[in-house]
Amino acid sequence: MTGRDATVGLSRRRFLAAVGLGVVGALAGCGYRPGGGDLAWESSLAGGGLLEVDDRWFLPAGDRLFVLRNRSGRTYDFESETWYDVENAAVTALDPAGDTRLEAETERRAAGPPAVTETSIVAPVEGDRVTAIDRETAALDLDDPTVDEDGSEADERDPIRWQVDVDAASADGSTASADGSTDDDLPENVDAVRASDRLVAAVVGDDVVVLDAETGDRAFALSEAWPDGSDVGSLAVTPDRVAVDGGDAWVAVAGVGPDGGSGGDGTVLARFDPTGERRVARSLSVEVDWLAVFGGTLVARDSNERVTGYRRDLDRRFALSVSIPSSRPRAISRAGGRFYYSAGGTMRAIDAAAGEVVWERSDLPTRDLLAADADGVYVAEDEVGLGEEDEPRITAVGTDGENRWTAPLPDGVTVDELFAVGDRLIVVDDAELYGFRAAPGERWSLLG
């Protein structure tokens, strides 16, 4: 995939987008100032060639949108002049300008969404394996014309930092299959990964295996670190009940009785350090649906639809009795620890650090197509649920709950996913990507 769509023969949609960009350029000298919601670029995720692309996952992190795509088929190696089969996953990262800044591939097909840290992309792949890709090694420097030329030493470096079959990791810290070899009888896939620059937590069945993020060495497993871990019931731990922040791994173990064994109706929250020592624990009388860390505050949603915030020592900071979805929120502003969600026709902004509902509105689109950054939240609405007189649009809402701007979507664009990346909003429409300006700007200026 390239940052700009280089396909020969523009579709009607692409033709209109190109005309729009040309008009903007022509008006630039006449006082036009690009505004929020203006189309800045278009790109394509189409696999092309003989490779088929099926499952895919998106994850925004900082000023990059990471894309993990499973692919299969045959491709040609021009250096060796041979055809070879491909059955793996491709990892790419786009910057706010729509340019591809990173490319890598895993040795197997991905089994779920990745986790991204400052240094790595961590992906669960088939067969209980976790693969970590080094972001620096896999990065493309489009400003340096010497990159990717003459087979330089940098080009030959393997971007895979480590790959570990977590089910085969032994208790003494050694790991199996780190060289990429396969087993005849592969175990079940990793359900999910959570990661920081220090730890990677792989959820496998009803256990959690924690790895060193730098080396992939096994640190500990929840079943070993939990007191009388064999008594913890099946499915007591799910991916949404695991969080990683810095050097801490947080888990919510459900179905725990008063004696710490299985068969109860409560939940135990616990924090483990990198060695597997349980530093602090807190018993709750209700089940926890999900855990997440926002701005240094551990936030838990329980079965009573209440969201509670905890300090690192698990002292309670706040409790909000508002309707909270049972799945983790996707629209998160890492700056300040704020998250946004829609429930029951109402959109709310929650400040996890302050422990309060900052604002709520019932006049915004109710579909969960949200993206957030430090300036607020963005809401997309396409043809679904709109009246005949309404048009598909994106609305930007500031941190104070007031509208910053509203702009129509290009003709025919459907919003499958929405992400805030740097100063752009990226809309995913099937295999097409559209980059829109996020800043309000000024539509016209008499000053030129």
N, C-alpha and C positions, 0 to 999 in steps of 0.2 A: 504494500500500500504506500502510496506517495502522499505527501501533504496536500498537494493540489491535484485535482482530478485531471488527468491527462488523456482521458478517453477521447477517441476521434468520433465525431458525430454527436453533437449535443442534443439532449432531449429537450422537449418544450420547456420543462421546468428549469433546466440548466441554462437554456437560452434566455429565459426571462431573468434569471439571477444575474447572468453576465451583462445583460442590457442594463439592469439596475445598478450594478457596480460601475458601468461605464458612465451612466448619467450622474452618479455621485462624483466621479472624477471630473466630469465636465463642469459640474456646478461648483467645484471646490474653489475655483478662482473667482466665482461670482458671489461669494459670501456664504456658501453652504457649510454647515458644521454637522458632521455625522452625529446622530442622536441615539439614545437608547433604543434597542430593537432593530436597528439598521443591519441589514445583511452585510457581513464583512468578507466571508469566504464560503466555499462549498468544497466538500471532499467526498470520496467514495470508499466504502469498506469492502467493495466487491472483490472476491478472491481472484477471479480471472484465471486464464490458463486452464490447466487440467486439475487444479486443486479445488476441492469442495470445502466450503466453510459452513459449519452447522452451529453448535453451541458457542455462545460468546458472552462475555461479562465485561462491564465497564466499571471503572473506579477512578473518581477524581481525587487527586492528591496534590495540593499546592498549585503550581502553574502547569500541571500536566494532567491529561486524561489518559489513563492506562486502559488498554483493550487487550483482553485475553480471548483468543479464538481457537477452537478446535478445527483441525483441517485434516483432509485425507486425499490421496490420489497419487499422481506421479509428477515429477518435475525433472528438469534437465540441469546438470552441473556442467557449466561451460568450461571450467578449468580441467576437469577430468574427461569431458566430452562423453558423459554417460548419463543414462536415465536412472532414477532411483525412486523407490516408493517412499511416501511421506504419510505418517500416521502419528501426529503430534499436535502441539499447540503453539501458536505464534503469539508473541507479546510485542505490542507496540505502544508508544506514548506520543501523544500529540501536544504541541504547545498552543498557546492562545491564538497564534496566527494560522493554525491548521497544518503546520509543518510536522512531519514525523521526526522526532528527536531521539528515538530509541527503537531498536529492533533486536529481537532474540527469539529463541525457540526452546521449548522443553523437549525432553527425550521421550515423553509419553503424552497422551491426551490429558487435558485438564479434567478434574472431577468437580470443580466448583470455582467460585470467585476467588481472586487473589487478595492478598494483603500487601500494602505498600508502606515502606518505611523510608527514611532519608537516604538509605544506602542500597536497599534491596527491593525486589518484587518477589514475594513468596507465594507459590501456587501449589494447591493440592492436586496431585496427578494420580492417574489410575494405579491401583495396587498398593494402597496405604503409603504412598510415597509423597514426600514434600520436596519441592525444588526451589532453591533460592537463586535468583539471578542478580548479579552485581550491576547496579544502575550505571556506574561510571564506565565499566567495561563495555556494556551494551549500548552506550549512548552514541548518537551520531552528532558530530559538530558540523552543522551545515554552513557555518561561517568560515570553516577552515578548508580550503580547496585541496589540501594534501591528504585529508582523511579518505580512506577507502582506495588509496592508490598504491601501486607497486607492492602489494602484499606486505605492508609494514608490520613490524612486530606487534603494534597495538591491535591491528586487525586480526592477528592470529591468536590473541588471548581468548580463552574460553570464558564467555560471560556467565556460565553457570558457576556460582560460588560453591554450592554443595547440593547434594541430593541424597535423601535418607529415607529408607523404608522404616517408618516409625514403629510398625508392629514388630519388626525384627531387632529393634534396638535393645541391647541387653542392659541389665541393671548396673553393670560396672562402668557404664558411660561409653562403651564402644558401640559402633553402628555397623549395620550391614548394608550391602549394595551401594556404598558411597561411590563406587566406580561406575555405576550405571548398569551393572549386570541385572538380569531379570531372573525371577524365580518361576519354577514350573507351576506352582500352586500359589497364585497371588491372593492375598487377603482382601477384605473389603476395602473400599475407598475411604480416604479421609473425608469426614463430613464437612469440615470447615477449618480455616486457619485464622488465628489472630496473631498480630505481630507488633513488636516495637523494635528499636535498634538493639535491644539486649536479649529479648526473648521471643520465641515463636511457640504458640500453643496450638497443637493439632488435636482436634476433637475426633476421636475414632470410636464409634459405637457408644458405649456408656463410660468411656474413659477419656482422659486428657493427657497427652504426652507433651511435655515442655522441652524445647530444644534451645541450645545456645544460638542466638541469631547470627553470630559471626562465623561459627564453625559448623553448625549443625549437630554438634555433640549433644547427646541426650543428657538432660539435667535431672528430670524426675517424671514420674507418672502420678496422676491423682490417686489412682488405686493404691499406690505404695505410700504416698504421703498422708492420705486421709487416715485418721485413727480408726482402726478396725475397718479398713476400706472394703474388705470382702462383704461387709454387711450392708453396704450401700446398694440400694435396689437398682434393677435394670432401668435404663432410660432416665436415671436421676439427673444426668447432665446432658444438656443439649447445646448446640452451637450458640444459641442466643443467650445462654446462661454463662458464657465465658467471655472475659475481657482481659486485655493485656495493656499495661501502661508502664513505660519505663522498665524497671526491674521487678515489677510486681505482676503476678498472675492472679486474677480474681475469678472465683467460681461461685455459682449458686447451686447447691446440691439439694434437690427437692425430694419429697417423700421420706423425710428424716423424722424419726420419732424422738421423744424426750430423752431417750437413752443414747441417742446418736446413731442408732441403727435404722434399718429401712422399715417401711410400713406406716410411717406417720403422715400427717397432713401438712407439715411445715416445711421450712426451707432453712438451710444454714448458708450464710454468706461467709466466705473465707478469703483471706489474702495470703499468698505464698511468695516467698522470696526465691531467687534463682537456684537455691540449693534444695528447694522443696520443703523448707521449714514453714509451718503454718504460723504466721506472725500474729494474726488476729482472726476471730470468728464471731459471728453474731447470729443467734437463732431468731427466726421469724415464725409467726403463727400462720402465715399464708404462703401460697406458692408464688414464685417469681417467674415472670414470663421472659424478661430480658434484662441484661446488664449492659451498661455502656459507661465510658469515662468521658465526661465533657468538662474541659477546662480544669482538670484536677479533681473533679467531684465525681464519685461513683453514683450513678443513677440507676435505680431499679424500678421496674413496673411490675406490680403484683396482680393477682387474680381479682382483686377488688377494683381494678382500673385506676389505682392510685399510683402516683410516681413519688418516689422518696429519694432524697439525696443524702449521701454519707461522706464523711471525711475519711481520710486514709486509715484512721484508727477505728472506722466503722461507727463512730458516734453520729447520730442522726443530725443533719443540718436543716432539713426541711421535709415537709410532706404536703403534697398538693392533691386535693380530691377533685380532679378534673378528668374528663373522659380521655384516656390515652390509648392509642391503638396497641394491639397485642404483639405487633412486630416492631423491631427496632426502627427508629426514625431514620430517614435517608437524607433529609435536608438539614445538614449540620454546618454551623459556622465554627470552625476550630478556634477562631479569634474570639475570646470571651466566653466560650463554652455555651453558645446558644443553639437551640434546635427548634425546628418548626414542623408542624404536622396538621393534617385535617382529620376531624372526627365529628360525625353527626352534623355535617353541614357547617361546621365552624373551624376556622383556622386559628391556631394559637402559636405564639412565640414564647418559649420557656427559657429563662436565664438560669442555667444550672448553678452558676456561682452564687447568684443572689437568692436563688430558691423562690422564684416568683413567676407568675404569668405576666409578661411584659405587655402584651396586647392580644386581643382576639377580635376577629371579624367574621361576620356571617354573609358578607356580600361578595366573596371571592369564589372562583371555581372550586368545586369540591373534589375533582380528580386529584389523585396523589402524584401530580407531576410537578414536583418542587425541586428547587436548587437554592443553595444559600452560600453567601460569602460574608465578608465583614461589613458590607453595606446593607445587607438585608436579605430578603427572600424573593425568588422569582417563581411565578405561577404560570403554567402553560395550559391553554385550553384549545382543543381543536374541535372538529365537527361533532364529536360525541357529546350529547347533552345540550347542545346549543340550539336556540330557536332559529327560524328562517332569517330573521333580521340581524342576527348576531354573526360576527365573523371570528374565525380562529385568531387567537391573540396571545401575547405574553404580557403579563403585568409585573412590574417591579415594585415591591413594597419595602420601604425603608425600615431601619431599626426602630423607628417610632410608630410604625404601623400605618403611616400615610403613603399613598401612592407616589412613586417617583416618576414613572412613565408607563404608558400602555402603547403597544405597537402591534399591528396586524402581522400574521405570519404570511409568507409568500403563498401564492395560489397553489393548492394541491398538497401542501406539506402537512403531514400527520406526525404528531409528536409521540414517539415510543418511549423516549428517555430524554431527560433534561439535566444538564450539568453546568455548574459555574466553575470556570477555569480561567484564572487570571482576570483579565478585563473583558472576557468573552463569555457568552452563554452558548453552549453547544447542544443542538437538537439532533437527536438520532431518529431518522425516519427510514426504517428498514436498513438498507445498506448505504444510505446517504447520510452525511453529516453536514450541518449548517452552523456556521459561527456567526453570532449576532453580537453587536456591541452592547455592553452592560452599563456603561456610564451614560447618564442622561444627555449631556452635551447640549447644543443649541441647534435647532433645525435651520434657522436662518440668521444672518447677521448683515446689517447694512454696512458694516465696516469692511467687509471683504476679507 
